[in-house]
Amino acid sequence: MTTDVIQQQIEYYRARANEYDQWFYRTGRYDRGEELNQQG
C-alpha cells in the first residue's frame, strides 16, 4: 500500500516537473517581464 502511494507521488511530480521549472525560472506563463522577474 505505502509503496503504491509513493509511486503515485513520484509519477505526479515527474509529470509536473516542467511546470515547477517554469515557475522557478519565471518562464512561460510565469514570466512577468524582466523588471518583475528581477525583484525575486
Summary of the structure (lengths in Angstrom):
residues: 40
radius of gyration: 14.9
end to end distance: 40.6
largest distance: 47.8
contacts: 67
relative contact order: 0.10
helix: 80%
strand: 0%
